[in-house]
Structure formats: structure tokens, C-alpha cells
Amino acid sequence: MAKRILALIGEDFEDLELSYPVLRLREEGCQVDVVGEKAGHVYHGKYGVPFESDLSFYEVDASDYDGLLVPGGWAPDKLRRYPEVLKIVKDMDKEKKPIGEICHAGWVLISADILQGKTVTSTPGIKDDMRNAGATWIDEPSVVDGHIISARRPPDLPEYMKDYIKVLFQKA
């Protein structure tokens, strides 16, 4: 059976940080559902790339999925304000399902309060936020700490996705 992945979306997501992981996972045979506040809504990335949501995060159950992707950009600052998004993240964390976060996506994990004692990376602009949430922040392209896979920014996407796919498929 194909792995099922949730990918969060909101206005001003980082274009490559959503599209590249979604396409890579689909190449691996995964079903990737893009979820935002509204189902069937076209969201636009920071650079104008349109991406349509499949479902609303109000209607998904994290237990139906094998992993989560949180892209960066400015969307994470808004996404972390929705209790439904934080519930998805917390439920994925509780079940130790792979959670991928890149760039500013760490804000969502911070608000879900799941970074205490974890080693992560992010865009350097939020390293203090990550540290204040109890994480150890390191400046590496991609960092794996158990089921949490983190990366800094778009140039790190190839290494990040290799790590995410490795963690996802070792959970078989």
C-alpha cells in the first residue's frame, strides 16, 4: 500500500519547499494530500506559483497518514495559529510519524511544542526561536533526529528529501 502524506499549505508558502517535496514523494509512489484552511482553494507561493489544496485541515485525521510535510515561507506564521494544524502536528509527533520541516516551518513545530530536546536546523533567521523552544540548533543542510527531519532552505532540498524518504520508508 502506498504511503499517505499530508503537506500543509497557506498563502505565501515557499514555492520550492512545497512543490519539490510533493513531486519527489509522488515519484516514490506516495499519495500526497495538500491541506490548507480551505479545500479546493488555490494558494499562491511567495513567488506566485499557484498550488491547489486537496483537503481542508479541518477534515483530516492524522491517523490516516504516514507522514507530514511543513514547507517554509511566510505561511507557517499563519498556519501555527490554527488549533487544527497544531493537533495534526502533535498527533503525528505522538505516533512518531515522519515530520519534515524546512526554513520557517519550524515555527509550526515550535507552536505545537514538540521540539524540546530535539536537534534541528532551519533558516538561521529563526534559530533563536528554535533554541528558545528547547531544541539544539545546528547549521547543517539536513538534520534527522528520530522522526523529525529538518532543513535550512531551498538549496538543501535534495539532501532533505533523501533523508525524509529514508525515514519514511524505514517505518514500513
GIBELUR-V771668 format. One record per backbone hydrogen bond with DSSP energy under -0.5 kcal/mol. CO is the residue of the C=O (numbers start at 0). NH is the residue of the N-H. If there is no record, write none. Layout:
co=CO nh=NH
co=CO nh=NH
//
This chain:
co=2 nh=30
co=3 nh=65
co=3 nh=66
co=4 nh=32
co=5 nh=68
co=6 nh=34
co=7 nh=70
co=9 nh=12
co=11 nh=73
co=11 nh=74
co=12 nh=14
co=12 nh=45
co=13 nh=17
co=14 nh=17
co=14 nh=18
co=15 nh=19
co=15 nh=20
co=17 nh=21
co=18 nh=22
co=19 nh=23
co=20 nh=24
co=21 nh=25
co=22 nh=26
co=23 nh=27
co=24 nh=29
co=25 nh=28
co=29 nh=31
co=30 nh=4
co=30 nh=32
co=31 nh=33
co=32 nh=6
co=32 nh=34
co=33 nh=53
co=33 nh=54
co=34 nh=8
co=35 nh=56
co=37 nh=40
co=40 nh=42
co=40 nh=52
co=42 nh=50
co=43 nh=11
co=44 nh=47
co=48 nh=44
co=50 nh=42
co=52 nh=39
co=54 nh=35
co=55 nh=58
co=59 nh=61
co=60 nh=63
co=61 nh=64
co=65 nh=97
co=66 nh=5
co=67 nh=99
co=68 nh=7
co=68 nh=70
co=69 nh=101
co=71 nh=13
co=73 nh=76
co=73 nh=77
co=74 nh=77
co=74 nh=78
co=75 nh=79
co=77 nh=80
co=78 nh=81
co=80 nh=82
co=81 nh=84
co=81 nh=85
co=82 nh=86
co=83 nh=87
co=84 nh=88
co=85 nh=89
co=86 nh=90
co=87 nh=91
co=88 nh=92
co=89 nh=93
co=90 nh=94
co=91 nh=96
co=92 nh=95
co=97 nh=67
co=97 nh=99
co=98 nh=148
co=99 nh=69
co=100 nh=150
co=101 nh=104
co=102 nh=105
co=102 nh=122
co=103 nh=106
co=104 nh=107
co=104 nh=108
co=105 nh=109
co=106 nh=110
co=107 nh=111
co=108 nh=113
co=109 nh=112
co=114 nh=117
co=117 nh=119
co=117 nh=135
co=119 nh=137
co=122 nh=125
co=123 nh=126
co=125 nh=129
co=126 nh=130
co=127 nh=131
co=128 nh=132
co=129 nh=134
co=130 nh=133
co=133 nh=116
co=134 nh=136
co=135 nh=119
co=137 nh=139
co=140 nh=151
co=142 nh=144
co=142 nh=149
co=144 nh=147
co=146 nh=98
co=146 nh=148
co=147 nh=144
co=148 nh=100
co=149 nh=142
co=150 nh=102
co=152 nh=155
co=153 nh=156
co=155 nh=159
co=156 nh=160
co=157 nh=161
co=158 nh=162
co=159 nh=163
co=160 nh=164
co=161 nh=165
co=162 nh=166
co=163 nh=167
co=164 nh=168
co=165 nh=169
co=166 nh=170
co=167 nh=170
co=168 nh=171
//
